Amino acid sequence: MTTEAPPRPARQRRTARNAQTNDYFELVERANAAGLMGRRVGWYVGRTIGFAAALAVGFTLLLTLGDTWWQLAVAAFFGIVFTQGAFLAHDGGHQQIFATGKHNEWFSRIIGNLGVGLSIGWWNRKHNKHHGNPNVIGKDGDIDTGALVFVPGEEVGRTGFLGWVTRRQGWLFFPMLALFGPVLHAKSVQTLATTPGIKHRAAESVMLGIRLIGFPTLVFLTLGPVLGLAFLLVQLATFGVYMGATFAPNHKGMPLLPKDNSVDFLRRQVLTSRNIRGGWFVAWAMGGLNYQVEHHVFPRMPSVNLRQVRPIVQEFCAERGIPYTETGLLESYRIIVNYLNRVGLGYADPMDCPIVAQYR
């Protein structure tokens, strides 16, 4: 016969929490000792010049190729470039580029609103909540139920067409990402129009308006209504699929934590994050977010340094017995598709993962 262990005395609980806090600060000290927490402004200047040059190439092709269906390739190119711009704005939002918050904020505001068409006021609010509580039910908006269901049990009651989609949501995931771009733009507009407390709302609104009105206008004036519409559809679909396919592997299909969990910061970030293996191309294509574990542990570390801090984090996690997840890109997509399908079909525990039960 087994008996339930008595609750630990308050002093023991405080000691355990202190040890976990000390774990995180020890890991920070190791990263500092390796010189990986400093700014890399020159590297970001190079990335920004590359982004501006790519935009210049795109606009030159748009304006000079003429009335040809090859313009759809230019549209896909713009979708890729805008996503790379979103990675830049993301890093600025995390205070990774400059020493002052003001400079980082304005960098993100300009690149995000004017270059990409995303409100940084909206993105920062949403993304900061995610970083504080990744995969925590009821706190991480990235797993809230919408067109897709990420939390087991929340698929109950979805009938009709929505129920049909939910039961097949894994297979439909990537096609649905083609609609992700317009949703991101719409969320940006909605936030600036209705949410109180947005810093520099007027500046964001002007820049976002120039991007979301000016770019389609230029496309239609240059290509006409039919080819112009096809151009915008391809650009938006490429942007949506690229953005979703980059961010989804980081957490989808990883353990979900209950709202009232008591997991410490370091373990919460590592347990719910997944790295993607690959060389320089994967790192470039994912904006450095393939090192998602390290990014969540050190959100202000320049993304170019995440590759170097990875072995330090891996070694530390092995010493403390903290599960560290890393997989290939295609394997991560397989995990996501299977996970979403199992949630949609009503599996009680689509992960079949002991880590989930441990923190419930």
C-alpha positions as CSV (number, residue, x, y, z in Angstrom):
1,M,0.0,0.0,0.0
2,T,1.2,3.5,-0.8
3,T,0.5,6.6,1.2
4,E,0.5,10.2,0.0
5,A,3.6,12.1,1.0
6,P,2.9,14.9,3.5
7,P,3.2,18.5,2.3
8,R,6.7,19.8,2.7
9,P,7.2,22.4,5.4
10,A,7.2,26.0,4.2
11,R,10.9,26.3,4.9
12,Q,11.6,23.3,2.6
13,R,9.5,24.8,-0.1
14,R,11.3,28.1,0.1
15,T,14.6,26.3,0.0
16,A,13.6,24.5,-3.2
17,R,12.5,27.7,-4.8
18,N,15.7,29.4,-3.8
19,A,17.7,26.5,-5.3
20,Q,15.7,26.8,-8.6
21,T,16.3,30.6,-8.7
22,N,20.0,30.0,-8.1
23,D,20.0,27.6,-10.9
24,Y,18.9,30.3,-13.4
25,F,21.4,32.8,-12.1
26,E,24.2,30.3,-12.3
27,L,23.3,29.7,-16.0
28,V,23.2,33.4,-16.6
29,E,26.7,33.7,-15.1
30,R,28.0,31.0,-17.4
31,A,26.6,32.8,-20.4
32,N,28.1,36.1,-19.2
33,A,31.5,34.4,-18.6
34,A,31.4,33.3,-22.2
35,G,30.8,36.9,-23.4
36,L,27.5,36.1,-25.0
37,M,25.2,38.7,-23.3
38,G,26.7,41.7,-25.0
39,R,25.2,43.7,-27.9
40,R,26.0,42.9,-31.5
41,V,25.0,46.2,-33.1
42,G,27.2,45.7,-36.1
43,W,25.7,42.4,-37.0
44,Y,22.2,43.9,-36.8
45,V,23.3,46.9,-39.0
46,G,24.3,44.3,-41.6
47,R,21.0,42.5,-41.3
48,T,19.1,45.8,-41.6
49,I,21.0,46.8,-44.7
50,G,20.3,43.4,-46.2
51,F,16.6,43.8,-45.5
52,A,16.5,47.2,-47.1
53,A,18.5,46.0,-50.1
54,A,16.1,43.0,-50.5
55,L,13.1,45.5,-50.4
56,A,14.8,47.6,-53.1
57,V,15.3,44.5,-55.3
58,G,11.6,43.6,-54.9
59,F,10.3,47.1,-55.7
60,T,12.7,47.3,-58.7
61,L,11.4,44.0,-60.1
62,L,7.8,44.9,-59.4
63,L,8.2,48.2,-61.3
64,T,10.3,47.0,-64.2
65,L,9.2,43.4,-65.1
66,G,5.9,44.7,-66.5
67,D,2.6,42.8,-67.1
68,T,3.9,39.2,-66.7
69,W,2.9,36.3,-64.6
70,W,6.6,36.1,-63.5
71,Q,5.5,38.9,-61.1
72,L,4.0,36.1,-58.9
73,A,7.6,35.0,-58.2
74,V,8.3,38.6,-57.1
75,A,5.2,38.4,-54.8
76,A,6.6,35.3,-53.1
77,F,9.9,37.1,-52.8
78,F,8.2,40.0,-51.0
79,G,6.5,37.4,-48.7
80,I,9.9,36.1,-47.7
81,V,11.4,39.5,-47.3
82,F,8.6,40.8,-45.1
83,T,9.0,37.7,-42.8
84,Q,12.7,38.4,-42.5
85,G,11.7,42.0,-41.5
86,A,9.4,40.5,-38.9
87,F,12.4,38.6,-37.4
88,L,14.3,41.9,-37.1
89,A,11.4,43.7,-35.5
90,H,11.0,40.7,-33.1
91,D,14.6,41.0,-32.0
92,G,14.3,44.8,-31.4
93,G,11.1,44.1,-29.4
94,H,13.2,41.9,-27.2
95,Q,15.8,44.7,-26.6
96,Q,18.5,42.6,-28.3
97,I,19.9,45.3,-30.6
98,F,20.7,48.6,-28.8
99,A,21.6,49.4,-25.3
100,T,18.6,51.6,-24.6
101,G,15.0,50.5,-24.7
102,K,13.9,53.6,-26.6
103,H,16.2,52.9,-29.5
104,N,15.0,49.2,-29.7
105,E,11.4,50.3,-29.5
106,W,11.7,52.8,-32.4
107,F,13.7,50.3,-34.5
108,S,10.9,47.7,-34.0
109,R,8.2,50.3,-34.6
110,I,9.7,51.4,-37.9
111,I,10.6,47.9,-39.2
112,G,7.4,46.3,-38.0
113,N,4.8,48.9,-38.9
114,L,6.3,50.5,-42.0
115,G,8.3,47.6,-43.3
116,V,6.2,44.6,-42.5
117,G,2.7,45.9,-41.7
118,L,2.5,44.6,-38.1
119,S,1.8,46.8,-35.1
120,I,4.6,46.5,-32.6
121,G,2.2,47.7,-29.9
122,W,0.1,44.7,-30.6
123,W,2.9,42.3,-31.1
124,N,4.9,43.2,-27.9
125,R,1.8,42.9,-25.7
126,K,0.9,39.5,-27.1
127,H,4.5,38.2,-27.3
128,N,5.5,39.3,-23.8
129,K,2.6,37.4,-22.3
130,H,3.7,34.3,-24.3
131,H,7.3,34.6,-23.0
132,G,6.2,35.0,-19.4
133,N,4.0,31.9,-19.6
134,P,4.8,29.7,-22.6
135,N,2.2,26.9,-23.1
136,V,0.5,27.8,-19.8
137,I,-3.3,27.2,-20.3
138,G,-5.2,30.4,-19.8
139,K,-2.1,32.7,-19.8
140,D,-0.4,32.1,-23.2
141,G,-2.6,33.6,-25.9
142,D,-0.7,31.6,-28.5
143,I,-2.6,28.4,-27.4
144,D,-6.0,30.1,-27.1
145,T,-8.7,28.3,-29.0
146,G,-9.7,30.0,-32.3
147,A,-9.8,28.4,-35.7
148,L,-7.5,25.7,-34.2
149,V,-7.7,23.9,-30.9
150,F,-4.5,23.4,-29.0
151,V,-5.7,22.5,-25.5
152,P,-7.3,19.0,-25.1
153,G,-11.0,19.3,-24.0
154,E,-11.6,22.6,-25.7
155,E,-12.7,20.8,-28.9
156,V,-15.9,19.7,-27.2
157,G,-19.1,21.2,-28.7
158,R,-17.6,22.3,-32.0
159,T,-20.1,21.0,-34.6
160,G,-20.9,21.7,-38.2
161,F,-18.2,23.0,-40.5
162,L,-16.1,24.1,-37.5
163,G,-16.3,20.6,-36.0
164,W,-15.3,19.1,-39.4
165,V,-12.2,21.4,-39.5
166,T,-11.3,20.6,-35.9
167,R,-11.3,16.9,-36.5
168,R,-8.9,17.4,-39.4
169,Q,-7.0,20.4,-38.1
170,G,-3.6,18.8,-38.2
171,W,-3.9,18.1,-41.9
172,L,-5.4,21.5,-42.5
173,F,-2.8,23.3,-40.5
174,F,-0.4,24.4,-43.2
175,P,-3.1,25.3,-45.8
176,M,-4.8,27.4,-43.1
177,L,-1.5,29.3,-42.6
178,A,-2.1,30.8,-46.0
179,L,-4.7,33.0,-44.2
180,F,-2.4,33.9,-41.4
181,G,-1.0,37.0,-43.0
182,P,-4.3,38.9,-43.4
183,V,-5.2,37.9,-39.8
184,L,-1.9,39.4,-38.5
185,H,-2.6,42.7,-40.4
186,A,-6.2,42.8,-39.1
187,K,-5.1,42.2,-35.5
188,S,-2.6,45.1,-35.9
189,V,-5.3,47.5,-37.1
190,Q,-7.8,46.3,-34.5
191,T,-5.4,46.8,-31.7
192,L,-4.4,50.3,-32.7
193,A,-8.1,51.3,-33.2
194,T,-9.5,49.8,-30.0
195,T,-6.9,49.0,-27.4
196,P,-6.0,51.7,-24.8
197,G,-2.5,52.5,-23.7
198,I,-0.7,51.9,-26.9
199,K,2.6,53.9,-26.9
200,H,3.0,56.2,-29.9
201,R,-0.3,55.2,-31.4
202,A,-0.4,58.0,-33.9
203,A,3.1,57.2,-35.3
204,E,2.2,53.5,-35.5
205,S,-1.0,54.3,-37.2
206,V,0.6,56.5,-39.9
207,M,3.3,54.0,-40.6
208,L,0.9,51.0,-40.7
209,G,-1.4,52.9,-42.9
210,I,1.4,53.7,-45.4
211,R,2.3,50.1,-45.5
212,L,-1.1,48.5,-45.7
213,I,-2.6,51.0,-48.1
214,G,0.4,52.2,-50.0
215,F,1.8,48.8,-51.0
216,P,-1.4,47.3,-52.4
217,T,-2.1,50.6,-54.2
218,L,1.3,50.5,-55.9
219,V,0.7,46.9,-56.9
220,F,-2.6,47.6,-58.5
221,L,-1.4,50.7,-60.2
222,T,1.5,48.8,-61.6
223,L,-0.1,45.5,-62.5
224,G,-3.8,46.2,-62.9
225,P,-6.7,44.5,-61.1
226,V,-6.3,40.9,-62.1
227,L,-2.6,40.4,-61.9
228,G,-2.4,42.8,-59.0
229,L,-4.9,40.7,-57.0
230,A,-3.1,37.5,-57.8
231,F,0.2,39.2,-56.7
232,L,-1.2,40.2,-53.4
233,L,-2.8,36.8,-52.7
234,V,0.6,35.1,-53.4
235,Q,2.5,37.6,-51.3
236,L,0.1,37.2,-48.3
237,A,0.0,33.4,-48.6
238,T,3.8,33.2,-48.6
239,F,4.1,35.6,-45.7
240,G,1.5,33.7,-43.7
241,V,2.9,30.2,-44.3
242,Y,6.4,31.3,-43.7
243,M,5.6,33.1,-40.5
244,G,3.5,30.2,-39.2
245,A,5.9,27.5,-40.3
246,T,8.7,29.3,-38.4
247,F,6.9,30.0,-35.1
248,A,4.8,26.8,-34.8
249,P,7.7,24.3,-34.3
250,N,8.9,26.3,-31.3
251,H,6.1,25.2,-28.9
252,K,3.2,23.4,-30.6
253,G,3.1,19.8,-29.4
254,M,5.2,20.5,-26.4
255,P,3.9,20.0,-22.8
256,L,1.0,22.3,-21.7
257,L,1.1,23.5,-18.1
258,P,-1.9,24.3,-15.9
259,K,-2.7,27.9,-15.1
260,D,-1.8,27.4,-11.4
261,N,1.5,25.6,-12.0
262,S,4.4,26.3,-9.7
263,V,7.2,25.5,-12.2
264,D,10.1,27.9,-11.9
265,F,11.2,30.3,-14.7
266,L,14.1,28.2,-16.1
267,R,12.2,24.9,-16.2
268,R,9.1,26.5,-17.5
269,Q,11.0,27.9,-20.5
270,V,12.9,24.8,-21.3
271,L,10.1,22.2,-20.8
272,T,7.8,24.0,-23.2
273,S,10.3,24.9,-25.9
274,R,11.7,22.9,-28.8
275,N,14.9,23.6,-30.8
276,I,15.2,22.8,-34.5
277,R,18.4,21.2,-35.7
278,G,20.1,22.5,-38.8
279,G,23.0,24.6,-40.1
280,W,23.4,28.2,-41.1
281,F,20.5,28.0,-43.6
282,V,17.9,26.9,-41.0
283,A,19.2,29.6,-38.6
284,W,18.8,32.2,-41.3
285,A,15.4,30.9,-42.5
286,M,14.0,30.9,-39.0
287,G,15.6,34.2,-37.9
288,G,17.6,32.4,-35.2
289,L,14.4,31.1,-33.6
290,N,15.4,27.5,-34.3
291,Y,17.3,28.0,-31.0
292,Q,14.0,28.5,-29.2
293,V,15.1,27.0,-25.8
294,E,18.0,29.4,-25.6
295,H,15.9,32.3,-26.8
296,H,13.3,31.7,-24.0
297,V,16.0,31.3,-21.4
298,F,17.9,34.5,-22.6
299,P,15.2,36.6,-24.4
300,R,17.5,39.7,-24.6
301,M,20.5,37.8,-26.0
302,P,21.2,38.7,-29.6
303,S,19.9,35.9,-31.8
304,V,23.3,35.5,-33.5
305,N,24.7,34.4,-30.1
306,L,22.1,31.7,-29.4
307,R,24.0,29.0,-31.4
308,Q,27.1,29.6,-29.1
309,V,25.1,29.5,-25.9
310,R,23.3,26.3,-26.9
311,P,26.0,23.8,-25.6
312,I,26.2,25.8,-22.3
313,V,22.4,25.4,-21.9
314,Q,22.5,21.7,-22.9
315,E,25.2,20.9,-20.4
316,F,23.5,22.8,-17.6
317,C,20.1,21.0,-18.3
318,A,21.9,17.7,-18.3
319,E,23.5,18.5,-14.9
320,R,20.1,19.4,-13.4
321,G,18.1,16.7,-15.1
322,I,15.9,19.1,-17.1
323,P,14.5,17.6,-20.3
324,Y,15.9,19.4,-23.3
325,T,14.1,19.0,-26.6
326,E,15.7,19.3,-30.1
327,T,14.5,17.8,-33.4
328,G,14.7,18.2,-37.1
329,L,12.4,20.6,-38.9
330,L,10.4,18.0,-40.8
331,E,10.1,15.9,-37.6
332,S,8.7,18.9,-35.8
333,Y,6.1,19.4,-38.4
334,R,5.1,15.7,-38.1
335,I,4.7,16.1,-34.4
336,I,2.6,19.3,-34.8
337,V,0.3,17.6,-37.4
338,N,-0.2,14.5,-35.2
339,Y,-0.7,16.5,-32.0
340,L,-3.4,18.8,-33.6
341,N,-5.2,15.8,-35.1
342,R,-5.3,14.0,-31.8
343,V,-6.6,17.1,-30.0
344,G,-9.2,17.6,-32.7
345,L,-10.3,14.0,-32.3
346,G,-10.8,14.4,-28.5
347,Y,-7.8,12.4,-27.1
348,A,-7.6,13.1,-23.4
349,D,-3.8,13.3,-23.5
350,P,-2.6,13.8,-27.1
351,M,1.0,14.0,-25.9
352,D,1.1,10.7,-24.0
353,C,3.9,12.5,-22.2
354,P,4.8,12.0,-18.5
355,I,6.2,15.6,-18.3
356,V,2.6,16.9,-18.7
357,A,1.3,14.8,-15.8
358,Q,4.2,15.8,-13.6
359,Y,3.2,19.5,-13.6
360,R,-0.6,19.1,-13.5
